């Protein structure tokens, strides 16, 4: 049971827009801790895709954007491409646990 | 270019010990906190332990507290994870990750390729 809750899977056709939610609580996202997102291709190490709620590292397409409100955050992907198919994880800090916490991950399938 | 290279993984019996290493290059090693994050087969990511720039600034997930010890050698630019009293549920790929600070928050901006630890008899 992950501290941050993500849907197990989402899907969309090429060119469409999809969003992945990340729901936390008042001890993590709701306490003002930033949300970060990682992309993981199966068998490969995770890669930072969004940091500080909405910032993209160099090299990440601007089709990816992050936002948050209250105790939740979202990753939006517009103009879906086949190469976007991967697992996506949200991450924050939990003050009650004194630990960095991850969501359970969401598998994105491009139809 | 930032590089993190884990080593030391392998097969160990329940109750046994193993030490992972993570050799770093491409950044000022002593200036950054570093962490271990693991991923059990077919499962999600789990933060395990982290150490700040001060050598005594370690913290641990409850699942490994008292069994695992994180340390760093700033001269050798290497991060370590000593794992004792290993259990089957510790079986995972262990990633070394560099921690980056931004406005009072931390994220993991670079990751190693991972080291597989299998605990089984």
Contacts between the chains, C-beta under 8 A, distances in Angstrom:
chain1	res1	chain2	res2	distance
A	2	B	44	6.3
A	33	B	105	6.0
A	34	B	102	7.1
A	34	B	103	7.5
A	34	B	105	3.9
A	34	B	107	7.1
A	36	B	107	4.1
A	36	B	108	7.6
A	38	B	45	7.5
A	38	B	108	7.6
A	40	B	45	8.0
A	44	B	113	7.9
A	45	B	95	5.9
A	45	B	111	4.3
A	45	B	112	6.5
A	45	B	113	5.5
A	45	B	114	5.7
A	46	B	37	8.0
A	46	B	45	6.6
A	46	B	95	7.3
A	46	B	108	7.8
A	46	B	111	5.6
A	47	B	111	7.2
A	48	B	107	6.5
A	48	B	108	6.6
A	48	B	109	5.2
A	48	B	110	7.7
A	51	B	100	7.4
A	51	B	102	6.5
A	51	B	107	4.4
A	51	B	109	7.1
A	52	B	102	4.9
A	52	B	103	6.7
A	52	B	105	6.7
A	52	B	107	7.2
A	55	B	102	7.8
A	57	B	109	7.1
A	89	B	44	6.5
A	89	B	45	5.5
A	91	B	45	7.6
A	91	B	107	6.9
A	91	B	108	7.4
A	93	B	105	6.7
A	93	B	106	7.0
A	97	B	62	7.5
A	98	B	59	6.5
A	99	B	47	5.9
A	99	B	59	7.4
A	99	B	61	5.6
A	99	B	62	7.7
A	100	B	35	7.3
A	100	B	47	4.2
A	100	B	50	7.3
A	100	B	106	7.2
A	101	B	47	6.8
A	102	B	37	8.0
A	102	B	44	6.0
A	102	B	45	4.4
A	102	B	46	6.7
A	102	B	47	6.8
A	103	B	44	7.2
A	104	B	44	4.7
A	105	B	44	4.4
A	105	B	45	7.2
